[in-house]
């Protein structure tokens, strides 16, 4: 039960992310530079929160983390009620703190409560549930926007946050990640012993095969390179999506924008089911293909986004590809870090958002050529980081 409630809370926070940010773009006189800066500030708060709360997560203090999230969203609701650009921007910052702490709280609970052989399953289920509920949430924004003030949606999220705190099981025995880490280290030792045994009981000519069997085939993936690949992949998308509401608001209304994001999220959730059924979700090749395909799609199709249908298709395909990248890279990261250091992955992912948000406001004023060239370069770098990981 706690997992379903936690997924509802996280998905609502994600819906509010899109809701509050697009609300600012449509309902205030924010400039492109200010808009990018607000997005970057959200990322900065998210990153700082992860750095400070990462140690709390690694110690297994999930209840403390979810309390921080609940209180942060409560403050978000109070500040949002002023409907002023300054207060809306500050409310958005508290929302970032709420998202960061809830991510760490849920990840910590999964990694400590569930056995390590179930981590991959729960990460996949988490992503599927997250996008499905987020999609339904954004669709509800579309249908109730003219009936119920947006403020009440935030208040509802606060209530769900409180229920999440009450239902989330407290981590008592903090051994699952330790056991997984020990298992990884033990496997590494046995792999090296295997390599030495090849050399001890066979001729020197067997050296290439010994190295292959005892080391290369079992070489750990670099979690740093995986995180850097995620940084550049995130940068590519958020560089474009940060400025997207300002590019399309003359053609597409705010409620239709929410509708587009809602339909997209549901498409993503269904796509993830198919992805997990027919593909290995920690496959580097799948992630590499998705990184390259997404970069090409984002750059080449942007100029055709001028109506609701085109917007839905544009967001859906790019978001599905990103969700595949995220789930694949996070599974690889978690497996090779034994569930520790999730804040490092989240931090570098959000650094991509921060950098993209800051840079797009400047690049947009320098002309179309500069604006389009930057995401092409970041896509190439992301792919290279994954290749050498």
C-alpha positions as CSV (number, residue, x, y, z in Angstrom):
1,X,0.0,0.0,0.0
2,X,2.8,2.4,0.9
3,X,4.3,2.1,-2.6
4,X,1.1,3.0,-4.4
5,X,0.6,6.1,-2.1
6,X,4.2,7.1,-2.5
7,X,3.9,6.9,-6.3
8,X,0.7,9.0,-6.2
9,X,2.6,11.7,-4.2
10,X,5.6,11.7,-6.5
11,X,3.5,11.8,-9.6
12,X,1.5,14.7,-8.2
13,X,4.7,16.6,-7.5
14,X,5.8,16.0,-11.1
15,X,2.4,17.2,-12.4
16,X,2.9,20.4,-10.3
17,X,6.3,20.9,-11.8
18,X,4.8,21.2,-15.2
19,X,1.8,23.0,-13.9
20,X,3.5,25.7,-11.9
21,X,6.3,26.3,-14.5
22,X,3.9,26.6,-17.4
23,X,1.5,28.7,-15.3
24,X,4.3,31.2,-14.7
25,X,5.0,31.3,-18.5
26,X,1.4,31.9,-19.5
27,X,0.0,34.0,-16.6
28,X,2.9,36.4,-15.9
29,X,4.9,38.8,-18.1
30,X,8.1,36.8,-17.6
31,X,10.9,37.3,-20.1
32,X,12.7,34.5,-21.8
33,X,15.8,35.2,-19.7
34,X,13.8,35.3,-16.4
35,X,12.0,32.1,-17.4
36,X,15.2,30.3,-18.0
37,X,16.6,31.7,-14.8
38,X,13.5,30.4,-12.8
39,X,14.0,27.0,-14.2
40,X,17.7,27.1,-13.4
41,X,17.0,28.2,-9.8
42,X,14.6,25.2,-9.4
43,X,17.5,22.9,-10.6
44,X,19.9,24.7,-8.2
45,X,17.7,24.1,-5.2
46,X,17.2,20.5,-6.3
47,X,20.9,19.9,-6.6
48,X,21.8,21.6,-3.3
49,X,19.0,19.6,-1.6
50,X,20.4,16.3,-3.0
51,X,23.9,17.2,-1.8
52,X,22.8,18.0,1.7
53,X,20.2,15.2,2.0
54,X,22.3,12.5,0.2
55,X,24.0,11.5,3.5
56,X,20.6,11.3,5.2
57,X,19.4,8.9,2.4
58,X,22.5,6.7,2.6
59,X,21.8,6.4,6.4
60,X,18.3,5.2,5.6
61,X,16.4,8.0,7.3
62,X,13.5,7.9,4.9
63,X,10.8,9.2,7.3
64,X,12.8,12.4,7.9
65,X,13.1,12.9,4.1
66,X,9.4,12.5,3.5
67,X,8.6,15.0,6.3
68,X,10.8,17.6,4.5
69,X,9.0,16.9,1.2
70,X,5.5,17.3,2.9
71,X,6.4,20.6,4.6
72,X,8.0,22.0,1.4
73,X,4.9,21.4,-0.6
74,X,2.8,23.0,2.1
75,X,4.9,26.2,1.8
76,X,4.6,26.0,-1.9
77,X,0.8,26.1,-1.6
78,X,0.9,29.1,0.7
79,X,3.3,31.1,-1.6
80,X,1.4,30.2,-4.8
81,X,-1.8,31.7,-3.5
82,X,-0.3,35.2,-3.9
83,X,-0.2,34.7,-7.8
84,X,2.7,37.2,-8.1
85,X,5.8,36.4,-10.2
86,X,8.1,36.7,-7.3
87,X,6.1,34.6,-5.0
88,X,5.4,32.0,-7.7
89,X,9.1,31.8,-8.4
90,X,9.9,31.2,-4.7
91,X,7.0,28.7,-4.5
92,X,8.6,26.8,-7.4
93,X,11.9,26.7,-5.4
94,X,10.2,25.0,-2.4
95,X,8.6,22.6,-4.9
96,X,12.1,21.6,-5.9
97,X,13.1,20.8,-2.3
98,X,9.9,18.7,-2.0
99,X,10.7,16.7,-5.2
100,X,14.4,16.1,-4.2
101,X,13.5,14.9,-0.7
102,X,10.6,12.7,-1.9
103,X,12.8,11.1,-4.6
104,X,15.5,10.2,-2.0
105,X,12.9,9.0,0.5
106,X,11.3,6.6,-1.9
107,X,14.6,5.3,-3.4
108,X,15.9,4.7,0.1
109,X,12.8,2.8,1.1
110,X,13.0,0.6,-2.0
111,X,16.7,-0.1,-1.7
112,X,16.4,-1.1,2.0
113,X,13.0,-2.7,2.3
114,X,13.2,-4.7,-0.9
115,X,15.8,-7.4,-1.7
116,X,18.4,-6.4,-4.3
117,X,17.2,-8.9,-6.8
118,X,13.8,-7.0,-6.8
119,X,15.4,-3.5,-7.3
120,X,15.1,-3.6,-11.1
121,X,11.5,-4.6,-10.9
122,X,10.5,-1.9,-8.5
123,X,12.5,0.8,-10.4
124,X,10.5,-0.2,-13.6
125,X,7.2,-0.3,-11.7
126,X,8.1,3.1,-10.1
127,X,8.6,4.7,-13.5
128,X,5.5,3.2,-15.0
129,X,3.3,4.3,-12.1
130,X,4.9,7.7,-12.0
131,X,4.2,8.5,-15.6
132,X,0.7,7.0,-15.6
133,X,-0.4,9.0,-12.5
134,X,1.3,12.1,-13.8
135,X,-0.6,11.8,-17.0
136,X,-3.9,11.4,-15.3
137,X,-3.0,14.4,-13.0
138,X,-2.3,16.7,-16.0
139,X,-5.4,15.6,-17.8
140,X,-7.4,16.5,-14.7
141,X,-5.8,19.9,-14.8
142,X,-7.2,20.4,-18.3
143,X,-10.7,19.4,-17.3
144,X,-11.0,21.2,-13.9
145,X,-8.9,24.3,-14.7
146,X,-11.9,26.5,-15.4
147,X,-13.8,25.1,-12.4
148,X,-11.3,24.6,-9.5
149,X,-8.5,27.1,-8.8
150,X,-5.0,25.6,-9.4
151,X,-4.2,26.3,-5.7
152,X,-6.5,23.5,-4.6
153,X,-4.5,21.0,-6.6
154,X,-1.5,21.9,-4.5
155,X,-3.5,21.6,-1.3
156,X,-4.6,18.1,-2.4
157,X,-0.9,17.2,-3.0
158,X,-0.2,18.4,0.6
159,X,-2.8,16.0,1.9
160,X,-1.4,13.1,-0.1
161,X,2.1,14.0,1.2
162,X,0.8,13.7,4.8
163,X,-0.7,10.2,4.0
164,X,2.6,9.2,2.4
165,X,4.5,10.1,5.6
166,X,2.0,8.1,7.7
167,X,2.1,5.0,5.4
168,X,5.8,4.9,4.5
169,X,7.5,2.1,6.5
170,X,10.5,3.1,8.6
171,X,13.8,1.6,7.6
172,X,15.0,-0.4,10.6
173,X,17.6,-3.0,9.4
174,X,19.8,-1.1,7.0
175,X,21.6,-4.1,5.6
176,X,20.3,-4.7,2.1
177,X,22.6,-2.3,0.3
178,X,25.5,-3.4,2.4
179,X,24.9,-7.0,1.4
180,X,24.6,-6.1,-2.2
181,X,27.9,-4.1,-2.1
182,X,29.6,-7.0,-0.4
183,X,28.3,-9.4,-3.1
184,X,29.6,-7.1,-5.8
185,X,33.1,-6.9,-4.2
186,X,33.1,-10.7,-3.7
187,X,32.2,-11.3,-7.4
188,X,35.0,-8.9,-8.4
189,X,37.5,-11.0,-6.3
190,X,36.4,-14.3,-7.7
191,X,36.6,-12.9,-11.2
192,X,40.3,-12.0,-10.7
193,X,40.9,-15.4,-9.1
194,X,39.4,-16.9,-12.2
195,X,41.8,-14.9,-14.4
196,X,44.8,-16.1,-12.3
197,X,43.7,-19.7,-12.5
198,X,43.7,-19.6,-16.2
199,X,47.3,-18.5,-16.1
200,X,48.3,-21.0,-13.5
201,X,46.9,-24.1,-15.1
202,X,47.2,-23.3,-18.8
203,X,49.9,-22.0,-21.1
204,X,51.0,-18.4,-21.5
205,X,49.1,-18.5,-24.8
206,X,45.9,-18.5,-22.9
207,X,46.6,-15.0,-21.5
208,X,44.1,-13.2,-23.9
209,X,41.3,-15.7,-23.0
210,X,42.2,-15.4,-19.3
211,X,41.9,-11.7,-19.3
212,X,38.6,-11.9,-21.2
213,X,37.1,-14.5,-18.9
214,X,38.4,-13.2,-15.6
215,X,38.3,-9.5,-16.0
216,X,36.9,-7.8,-19.1
217,X,33.7,-9.7,-19.2
218,X,33.0,-8.7,-15.6
219,X,34.4,-5.2,-15.6
220,X,32.3,-2.8,-13.6
221,X,30.7,0.1,-15.4
222,X,31.9,3.5,-14.4
223,X,29.0,5.2,-12.5
224,X,30.7,8.5,-13.0
225,X,30.5,8.2,-16.8
226,X,26.9,7.0,-16.6
227,X,26.0,10.0,-14.5
228,X,27.8,12.3,-17.0
229,X,26.0,10.7,-19.9
230,X,22.7,11.4,-18.0
231,X,23.8,15.0,-17.5
232,X,24.3,15.7,-21.2
233,X,21.1,13.8,-22.1
234,X,19.1,15.8,-19.7
235,X,20.8,19.0,-20.8
236,X,19.7,18.4,-24.4
237,X,16.0,18.0,-23.6
238,X,15.6,20.7,-20.9
239,X,17.5,23.1,-23.1
240,X,14.6,23.0,-25.6
241,X,11.7,22.3,-23.2
242,X,12.6,25.2,-20.9
243,X,11.8,27.7,-23.7
244,X,9.0,25.7,-25.3
245,X,6.0,27.3,-23.5
246,X,7.1,30.8,-24.6
247,X,7.6,29.5,-28.2
248,X,4.1,28.0,-28.5
249,X,1.8,30.1,-26.2
250,X,0.6,32.2,-29.0
251,X,-0.7,29.1,-30.8
252,X,-1.6,26.7,-27.9
253,X,-3.5,27.6,-24.7
254,X,-2.3,26.7,-21.2
255,X,-5.0,24.0,-20.7
256,X,-4.1,22.4,-24.1
257,X,-0.4,22.4,-23.1
258,X,-1.4,20.5,-19.9
259,X,-3.5,18.2,-22.0
260,X,-0.6,17.5,-24.3
261,X,1.7,16.7,-21.4
262,X,-0.9,14.5,-19.8
263,X,-1.5,12.4,-22.9
264,X,2.2,12.2,-23.4
265,X,2.8,10.9,-19.8
266,X,0.2,8.1,-20.3
267,X,1.8,7.1,-23.6
268,X,5.2,7.0,-21.8
269,X,3.8,4.7,-19.1
270,X,2.4,2.2,-21.7
271,X,5.6,2.4,-23.7
272,X,7.6,1.5,-20.5
273,X,5.6,-1.6,-20.0
274,X,6.4,-2.7,-23.6
275,X,10.0,-1.7,-23.1
276,X,10.4,-3.8,-19.9
277,X,8.6,-6.8,-21.5
278,X,10.7,-7.0,-24.7
279,X,14.0,-5.4,-23.7
280,X,16.6,-5.4,-21.0
281,X,16.2,-2.2,-19.1
282,X,19.8,-1.9,-18.1
283,X,21.1,-2.3,-21.6
284,X,23.8,0.2,-22.7
285,X,23.0,-0.3,-26.4
286,X,19.4,0.6,-25.9
287,X,20.3,3.7,-23.9
288,X,22.8,4.7,-26.6
289,X,20.3,4.3,-29.4
290,X,17.7,6.3,-27.4
291,X,20.2,9.2,-26.7
292,X,21.1,9.6,-30.4
293,X,17.5,9.2,-31.7
294,X,16.2,11.7,-29.1
295,X,18.8,14.3,-30.0
296,X,17.9,14.1,-33.7
297,X,14.2,14.2,-33.0
298,X,14.4,17.3,-30.7
299,X,16.4,19.3,-33.2
300,X,14.8,18.3,-36.5
301,X,11.1,18.5,-35.6
302,X,11.0,21.6,-33.3
303,X,10.1,24.0,-36.1
304,X,6.9,21.9,-37.0
305,X,5.4,22.3,-33.5
306,X,2.5,24.8,-34.3
307,X,-0.6,22.9,-33.2
308,X,-1.8,20.6,-30.4
309,X,-1.4,17.3,-32.4
310,X,2.1,18.2,-33.4
311,X,2.9,19.2,-29.9
312,X,1.6,15.9,-28.4
313,X,3.6,13.9,-30.9
314,X,6.8,16.0,-30.4
315,X,6.6,15.8,-26.6
316,X,5.5,12.1,-26.6
317,X,8.3,10.7,-28.7
318,X,11.1,12.8,-27.1
319,X,9.7,12.0,-23.6
320,X,9.4,8.2,-24.3
321,X,13.0,8.2,-25.5
322,X,14.1,10.1,-22.4
323,X,12.3,7.8,-20.0
324,X,14.0,4.8,-21.7
325,X,17.4,6.6,-21.2
326,X,16.6,7.4,-17.6
327,X,15.4,4.0,-16.6
328,X,18.3,2.2,-18.4
329,X,21.0,4.5,-17.0
330,X,19.6,4.5,-13.5
331,X,19.4,0.7,-13.5
332,X,23.0,0.5,-14.6
333,X,24.0,3.1,-12.0
334,X,22.1,1.3,-9.1
335,X,23.5,-2.1,-10.0
336,X,27.1,-0.9,-10.0
337,X,26.8,1.4,-6.9
338,X,24.8,-1.2,-4.8
339,X,22.0,1.4,-4.4
340,X,24.2,4.0,-2.7
341,X,24.9,7.5,-4.0
342,X,21.5,7.9,-5.7
343,X,21.9,11.6,-4.9
344,X,24.9,11.8,-7.2
345,X,22.9,10.5,-10.1
346,X,20.0,12.9,-9.3
347,X,22.4,15.8,-8.9
348,X,24.1,15.4,-12.2
349,X,20.8,14.8,-13.9
350,X,19.5,18.1,-12.5
351,X,22.7,19.9,-13.3
352,X,21.9,19.1,-16.9
353,X,18.5,20.9,-16.4
354,X,20.2,23.8,-14.6
355,X,22.8,24.3,-17.3
356,X,20.3,23.9,-20.2
357,X,17.9,26.3,-18.6
358,X,20.6,29.0,-18.1
359,X,22.2,28.6,-21.5
360,X,19.0,28.5,-23.6
361,X,18.0,32.0,-22.5
362,X,21.3,33.3,-23.8
363,X,21.6,31.1,-26.9
364,X,18.0,32.0,-27.9
365,X,19.0,35.7,-28.3
366,X,22.1,34.8,-30.4
367,X,20.2,33.4,-33.3
368,X,18.7,30.1,-34.7
369,X,22.1,28.6,-35.7
370,X,23.6,28.9,-32.2
371,X,20.3,27.8,-30.6
372,X,20.2,24.6,-32.7
373,X,23.9,23.7,-32.7
374,X,24.2,23.4,-28.9
375,X,21.8,20.4,-28.4
376,X,23.5,18.6,-31.3
377,X,26.9,18.9,-29.5
378,X,25.4,17.8,-26.1
379,X,23.8,14.7,-27.7
380,X,27.2,13.6,-29.2
381,X,28.9,14.1,-25.8
382,X,26.2,12.1,-24.0
383,X,26.7,9.2,-26.4
384,X,30.4,9.3,-26.0
385,X,30.2,9.3,-22.2
386,X,28.1,6.2,-22.3
387,X,30.4,4.4,-24.8
388,X,33.4,4.8,-22.6
389,X,31.6,4.0,-19.3
